[in-house]
Amino acid sequence: MTAYLLDTHIWSWSLLRNFLPAKISDLLDAADAISLSSISFYEIRQKVRIGKWPEMEPYAEGLMNIVAIQGATAIAITPEISDLAGALDWTHRDPFDRMIAATSISLKIPLISADASFDDLADRKDWPGRVW
């Protein structure tokens, strides 16, 4: 079974269809399961609200419906994921990325992300890896 967790920007690119590389689009089309962390809803809504992500404004109200329509699964932020995100020995301070990394580790599925900062986790035995 091929499964992936999407970083927030990858999910947004799948909606906007203007930045998603063909290679990644093909991976998503062939995947058996696509997931995203529930923190992605918060990240998008907050950035839209403060004016940092105007491109996502048309989608902001219906994010949960969009996930369902796409056939993806939104992963709840559990206490275990939250604990791992806070405990990660990783200099990256972005709280959204920390939660997404912890979700990827907890689910044991690779993360699709253009953000190379996730590669700093490659030394962890439990890091399932970043696809790009």
N, C-alpha and C positions, 0 to 999 in steps of 0.2 A: 504494500500500500504506500503510495506516494502522498505525503502530507507536508504542508508548509504553513508557517505562521507569517503573516504579512506585517511589515513595519507600516506605520501610519501613512507615510508618504507613498508607499507602493500601493496601498489601498486607494488613496486619493487619486493617484495616477491612473489606476484602473477605471475610476469614474470619469476623470477628465479626458482620458485617452490621448493626451498630448505628449506625455513623457515616457510612457511605458515601452521599454525596448522590446522588439519582437521576440527575442530569446526568452524574456521573462513572461511575456504574454503566452507564448507556447507552453512554458512550464505550468502556468496557471490553468490553461485549457486542458492539459493532460493530467493534472493532479487529481487524486482520489478525494482529498480533503483539504480545504483551505480554512484557516482560522485567523482570527485577529484578537488581540487583547482588548478588553473593554476600555482600557485606558485610552485607546484611539478615539473613542467617542468624546471623551473629556478633552483630549488634546485638540481635536478639530473644533469642537464647540467653543472652547476657550479662545483659541486663536482667531476664529471668526468673530467672536464677541469683541475682542480688543483690536480688531482691524488688521491682524497680521496675515490672514489667509482669506482674502475676499473671494478668491476663485472657488472656495468651498461653500460659500454662503448659500447658493441654491440647493445644496445637498444637506445642509446642517439640520433642518427640521426632520428629515426622514432617514437618518443614518441607520437606525435599527431595522427599518423596513427594507432598506437597500441591501443590508447583509442577508436578510431572508430571501430576497429576490435573487441575489447572486448565488445562493446555496452555500454560503460560508457559515461558519460558526463563530459567534462571539464568545470568547473565553472570559469567565468571571474572574475578578481579582480576588483570590482567596487570601486568607491570612498567611498561608505558607508562601504564596507568591510574593506578597508584600514583605514578609520577613526576609526572603531570599534577596529581593531587590535592594533592601536596605543593607544587607550584609555582604553583598558582592564586593570582592576585593578588586575594584575597577575604578580608575580615576575619573571616568566619565560621570559627570554630575547631573546630566539631564534626567529628571525624574520619569519622564515618559519612556525614554530609552531603557532606563534601568528596569522598569516594570515589564517592558516588552522582552528584554533579555531574560528576565526571571521566568516569564511565561514560556519562552522557547525552551529553557532548561527544564522547567517543570513538566512540559508536555513531551519533551525529548524529540522535538521536531525542528528542522532547520528553519532559519529566519530568512526571508527574502527582504533584502535591504540594500540600498545604494550606499549606506553609511558605513564606511570602513572602520569607524571607531569600534564597531562590534567585534572586529578581528582581534582586538586586545584581549578578548575572552578565550582565544584559541588554546591557551595553555590549560584551561580547565578540562578535566577528563569528562565532565558531564555536558560540555558545550556541544550542541548538535551541529553548529556551524552556520555560516552566513552564505547565502547563495546570491550571486550577482553576475 
